[in-house]
Amino acid sequence: MARPAPGDRLRAATRRAVLALLAAEGPLSRADIGRRTGLARSTVSVVVAELLRSGEAAVSSDRGVPHKGGSGRPPVLLEIATPPGTVAGVDIGHRHVRVLLADRGGSLLAEGHAEVDVDPSGSGSLDLAAAMVRRLAEQERDAGPLLAAGLCVPAPVDATTGRIGSGVLRGWRGLAPAAELRERLAVPVRADNDANLGALAELHHGAGRGTGDLVYVTVASGLGAGVVLGGRLQRGASGIAGEIGHVQVDEDGALCRCGNRGCLETRVSAPRLLEQLQPAYDERLSAARVRELDALGDPGVARVLADAGRAVGRVVADLCNVLNPGAVVLGGVLGATASTVAGTREAIDRFAQPGAASAVRVVAGELGDRAEALGAVALANARLAHHP
């Protein structure tokens, strides 16, 4: 069989890139597609025309706004034509499993959540996640068959082998989570870590919209960052880009779960912050209660969270000097509080170069506990857009 000509391969790759962009970001104008992809206007026009003819894309009922707030005619928006079928976004955190079921356009259909300690057993956690996905897919069977899943795990995934590295999740060492979940669900699965998928979700649907260069920091059971440059998630050579939780801040500090001492995560994580606060309060504190107390202006909570934010900001300030992002987005169960954001802002202003500090917005994430699962949904839909 004859191999496709180079021009045909390039055109097919361009179509897949545009479909993946629409799958991740939702309706976009032709001009937006050009700005996001760097494609020439003529190329975008040709590709969009082909996608409309093939039925892979459709004109959205939404109307856009003129670029930079102009007063011209609102642009026509294009969107993924939603074929039958569903995708699952699976978020496995250290203490929970959350599953979202969505259609091919990213609209949510159903959700499930379970509180569980996932660290001791990767296989058992994936068994639970698969059962939750199957249950939701059965509930929404009228929407069509399950076609793919995106998987979020609270640890770096080796870019070459797809396996969890040693020293982070004791019950997951050597496990290839995407392959394991694919075997259980019999659909394609892509996996990434929680910070990367939180970054992906906030970039496309949350506080990072319109910002091509951002750092997303999650303060939850662990601490990590997702880095986006030029609108693209940066995973690094082996998939561990953004592991700021394991930057050493005290060489004689507490032993970290990664095996080193004095990592930032040993000072700043939800369990550590709750442990610091609990002796000063009669009630049993939870992350949700700490968020409430911060919103009410409780001075003890504000102090501890602001200190945590300053510790994070000191490390992120160096990233700002090197990467010059336009936004730092804070998420996770305790990252998006006003005091954490304020402390991070303060440290960046103090330790980053003035030009880098003045260029960056420091903001709370908008997607809350769903950020990572929504990123997993986008990952699954992007997988289908590239490999329908």
N, C-alpha and C positions, 0 to 999 in steps of 0.2 A: 504494500500500500504506500502511495506517495506521501512524503512528509509535507506538512503545510509550509508554504513559503514564509520567509522571515516577515514580510509585510502582513501576512495573515495572522501570524502568531502575535505580532505587536498589536494589531487591531483587536484581537481577542483578549489580550492582556489589558488593553485600555478599557474595553467594555466591562471586564470583571472589576477593574479598579473603580469605575464609576458606579457600578451596581453595589460594590462594597461600601462606598461612601454614602450612597442613598440609604442603604440598609442601616448604617451606623447613625447617621445624622437626621434622617427623615427628609421631608420635602426641601428641595433646593432649586434655585433658579439656575439657568445655564451659566450666568456670570459667576454665581457662587461655586459651581462645579469647577469652572476654570480657575478661580482663585485658590480653591482647596487643592487641586491636583497639579496646577502649573501647566495644564494643557492649553494649547492655542484655541482661540475662539472658534476657528473653522473646524478644528478637530472635535471640539465639544459638540458643535452643531451636527456633525456627521454621526458621531457616536449616539447622541440622544435620538436622532432620527431613526437609527437602526434599532435602538432599544424600544422605541414606541411602536415600530412596525412589528417587532417580534413579540410584543405584548409583555416584555420583561419590565418595562417602566410604563407609567401612565401620568397624565396631567392631573395634578392634585386639585381638589376643590378649594383648598386654602389659597389665599392670595398673598404674595410677598409684599415687602416694602422696598421702595427705591433704595439703592446703595447709598450709604452715608446720609440717610434721611432726606434725600432729595424730594422734589415735588412732582416727579414724572409719573408715568403710568406704572402701577404695581406690576412687577415681573410675574410671568407664569412660572409656577413651581412644578418640578417633576418629582415623582416618588416611585418607590418600588411597587410594581403591580403585585398585589397580595394574592399569591396562589394558595390553594388549599394546603393545610399542614401547619404544624406547630413546632416550636423550638423550646428547649428548657434552659434556664439559667440556674445553675447550682452553685450556691455559695456555702463552702465548708469553712467555718471559722474554728478557733480553738474550742469554743464552747457552744457551738450551734451548727445546725444545718438548715439553710433556707433554700427553697425552690420556687422559682417563678416559671409559669408556663405562658408563652406569648405566641402571637401569630407571626407570620413572616414579615409583617410591617413593624413589629416590635410592640404592638398593643398588648397589654397584659390581660390574660384570661383567668388565671387562677394562681393561688399562692399557698405554700405550706411552710411551716416552721417547727423545728424541734430543738429543745435545749439538751445538749449532750456533750460530754467530754470526748472530743475526737482524737486527741493526741495518742492514747494508748493503742488504738487499732485503726489503721488506715483501711483495711479490708472491711471491717465491721461498719465503719462510717460510710464507705462507698455502698455497701449493701443497703444501709438505711436511706441514703440519697436516691439510689435507684428505685427503691420501693416507693418513695414519695413521688418521684417523677411519674412512675407507672400509674399511681393512684390519681394524680391530677390529669394525666393524659386520658385515662378512662372516663373521668368526670366530664372532660371537654372533647370527647371523641367526635362530636358533630363538627368540630373545627378542622378535622382531618388528622392524618397520622403524625406521630412524632418523627421529625426529620433529622434533627441534630441537637446537640447540647453543648453549652459552654460551661466550664468547670472552674471555679475559683477555689484555690487552696491557700492556707496561711503559711506558705513557705516558697522559696525559689524553686522553679522547675527548670532543670537543665535543658538548655535549648537544643542540645544534640541528642540526648538519650530520652528526654521526656520524663526522667526520674527525679524524685525528691532527693536532695543531697543529704549527706550524713550530718548529724549534730543538731538538727533543728526540731524535727518531729520524731520522737523516739519510736513510735509505732508505724512510721511511714518510710523509714529508711530503705532506699533502693526500690521503692514502689513507683510504678509509672501510672499515675492516677488517670490520665486520659484513656490509656489503653484498658485499664481495669474497668472504668465506667462504660467504655464502648462495648466491652464484652458483656456487661450486664444489661445494657439497653439495646444493643444491636443497631446503633446509629452512630454516625461520625461524632466525635467529641474532641474539642480543643480545650486545653487547660492553661491557666496562668495564675500568678499569685494575686492576693487580695489587693495590694496597693496598685498594681498595674491595671486591674479591672476597675477599681474605684476611679483611677485617673481617666480611663476610657469613658466611663459613664459621666463623670463630671465635665469632661471635655465636650461631649456631644449633647448632653441633656441637662447639665447643672451649672454650677458657678463658673466653669471654665469655658462656656460657650463664647465663641468669637476670639478666643486666645489660643494662638497656635503653639506657644511655648509656655509650659506650666510644670509645676511640681506639685503633686498631690501627696499629702502626708496623712497617714491613718494612725490614730492613737486608739488602739483597742486592746485586745488581749496581748498583742505584740505591737511593734512600731515599725513602719516601713514607708517607703515613698515610691511613687510611680512618676517617671519623667517623660514628658512629651516635648519634642522639639520639631518645629516645622509641621505640626499637626500629626506627627507620628510617634507612637509609643516606642521608647528606647529600652530594649531588654538587655543589651550588652552581649558580649561574646558567648557567655555561658548562661545567660538568663538571670544574673543576680544584680543588674543595675538597680540602683535605688535602695539598697539595703542599709539605710542610714541607722537603723536600730542597732546595728552591730559595729558602728563607729565607736572606738574606745575613747571614753571621756575620763576614765580613772583607772590607771594601770594596776592599782591595788584594790579595786572595787569588788563588788559582789560577783560571784560566778554566774555567768550567763548560760542559758540553755544551749547556746552555740558552742560552749566549751571555753570561751575566752573570759577574761575578767573585765569588769568596769564598762561594759557596753552601755550605750545610751538607753537601750531598752530596759536595763536593770533599774534605771531611775524613772523612766517615763513609759508607763504602760498602764492600762486601766486597773489591773490587779494591784500594781504597786501604789498607784495614787489612792485607791480605796483603802489600802493598808495604812497609808500615812494619815488619812483623814479619820478613820474609824475611832481611834481613842478619844477624840474630842467630841463625839456625838453619842447620845443615848440610844438613838434609833439605829437599826441595821441599815447601813448605806448600800445602795446599788448605784450603778452608773446612771440610771434614769433619775434617781433621787438627787445625785450630785448635780446633774444638769439642771434640775428644778431649783436647787439651792443657789446655783450660780446665777440663774436668771433672776432670782429674788434678791441678789446682792449680798449673800452670806459672806462675811469677811474671811472666814477660815477657808472655805472652798475657793474663793477668789484668789487667795494667796497661793495655795497649793497649785491650782491650775495655771496661774500666771507664771509661777516658777517653772512648771513643766513646759509651758510655751517658750519661756526664755531658753531653756535647755535645748529644745528642738530648734529654735530660731538660731542659736549659735552655730549649729551644724548646717542648717539650711542656708545661713548667710554665706558659707563657703561655696555652696552650690550656686547661689545667686551670682557670686563673683565669677565662677567658671562658666555657667550656662546662660546667665542673663535672662531668666524667664520673665514673662509678663504677669504671671500670677502664681501665688502659692495658695493652694486650696487645702484646708484642714478638714479631715473627716474622721470617721470612726466614732465609737461610743462617747469618747471624751475629747476628741479633737476639735469639734465644731462649736465648743462653748465660747462665749464672749471673752472670758478671761484667758483661755488658751490662745485664742487668736490675738488678743492684745499683747500677751507676753511674747509671742512669736514675732509680731510686728516690731516690738521694742528691740529685740535682739538683732533682727535683721538691720534695722536702722543704725544700731550701734556698731555692728561688726562687718557688715557688707560695705563694699566701696560705694560712695555716695551716688554715683551714676546707676549702679545696679540696684541699690535700695530704692531710689526714687522711681525706677521703672517698674517695680513689682507691686501688684496688689496683693494683700494678704487677707483672705476671705474664708468664711465658713462654707463648707460644702452644703449643697442644697438637697441632696438625695437621701440623707440620713442612713438608716440601717439597710436600705435597699441598694445602695450604690454599687456594691460588689456584684450582687445578683443581676442588676441591670446591665453592668458591664459584661457579665457572662452571657446574657441574652444577646447583646450586640456582637459578642465573639461568635456565637452560634450562627447568627444571621449572616455575618461576614463570611463565615466558612461556607455557607450555602451559596452566597453570591459568587465566591471564587470557584467553587466546585459544585455547581447545581446538580 
